Amino acid sequence: MLTVFEAGTTAYRDAEARLSRRGESDLNRVEPDVRAILEAVASEGDAALVRFAQKFEGRTPERLVWDRAAIVEGARACPADVRAMLVAAADRIARYHQKQVDRGFRYAEGGIELGQRVRPVRAAGVYAPGGKARYPSSVLMTAVVAQVAGVPRIVLATPRPTPEILAAAEIAGVTELLDAGGAQAIGALAHGTGSLARVDKIVGPGNLYVACAKRLVFGLVDIDGIAGPSEILVVADDQAEPRVVAADLLSQAEHDEDAYALLVTVSRAQAEAVGREVARQIAELPRRAVAEASIRDRGWAFVAGSLDEAARMADALAAEHLSLQVRDPDALLERIGAAGAAFLGDHTPEAAGDYAAGPSHVLPTGGAARFSSPLGVYDFVVRTSLVRYTPSALAAQADLLEGLARLEGLEAHARAVAFRVR
């Protein structure tokens, strides 16, 4: 079922070029509708949220905003075995992200004290989709990171919260829950409503409308990025097990019809063996229709012929998930500069990263790993530069400061120095 492209052919080059533009989502198509939704939420608040829930979901929320006590109460319906799994995953996520905590710094030189203060944002909004599937893991992978960063107010936006979602929210330290989805939820987080105060940062993946809304509210609040369809790129040499490679490809294909399942291998025989396994395994999946659409339209195998070419291709594509099923994955990774998360070796499934390995599974998509990073503690903090001069230090630097100010024609700047030292 995989479409195979041979190195050196026009089809190979065309397919790579097409993939290099996969991050160009069609946000402009939905922007007029999203703007109208955001404007309605900004002006009407809660009433707009109720109206959009009735229009898009055919329901009227019993309550729009859940406080911490309501979250805890609703989480009691979560089965004990499910809660135990969520606790175990949250613990691993927290331990990993505690390594990212930045304490700031201070130092002195020549009577000048310099430093950087690091503080968490006051309020963060985390979005969890509520469409084709529900992902309590995504609640953990965003809210736990915010909790480790020390964010005092964490708002989860998701429609129709289930007991599993509520349990994940409780475990992750969510303080409020907004029962809303889509662009209207992003608008509520960014602007605030009658029952919900605005936040400072919005993170988490969503559909095209959510992505467009995040882009439009950027500047009013900060965002983590614009998420596109999920993707995996497996690089496999001739020792990789086709059954395992196929399973990893399908683990992304079953997410969404628009997901990318990509393989770069060193031989046509390997590509064809993986293709046969994909066809066999896909027939057994509960989400077969979704996976089949993904594989049909975006399941591509590239026969690179050598690991040098495979590394070049992987670096060029800058995939969200990079699985290196080769003899020496560390050596190959050194030749690949851009990837959201790298899964090293035959015994490291990408699914581990989705759930309990530790790093957040909120990753750059569409090639954005070239310039952006996985969600981390650093996304939930702001930094302040610290500067203090002693009188003697300012006097020693006065000529330099005044000279640079006058070089740029800014006399008031120069006088702000001169009046202090003369």
Secondary structure, DSSP 8 states (H G I E B T S, - for coil): --EEEETTSHHHHHHHHHHHTTT---HHHHHHHHHHHHHHHHHHTHHHHHHHHHHHHS---S-SEEEHHHHHHHHTTS-HHHHHHHHHHHHHHHHHHHTT----EEEEETTEEEEEEEEE-SEEEEE---SS---HHHHIIIIIHHHHHT-SEEEEE-SS--HHHHHHHHHTT--EEE---HHHHHHHHHH--SS----SEEE----HHHHHHHHHHBTTBEES------EEEEEE-TTS-HHHHHHHHHHHHTT-TT-EEEEEES-HHHHHHHHHHHHHHHTT-TTHHHHHHHHHHHEEEEE-SSHHHHHHHHHHHT-SEEEEESS-HHHHHTT----SEEEESTT--HHHHHHTSSS-S----TTGGGT-----GGGGEEEEEEEEE-HHHHHHHHHHHHHHHHHTT-HHHHHHHHHHH-
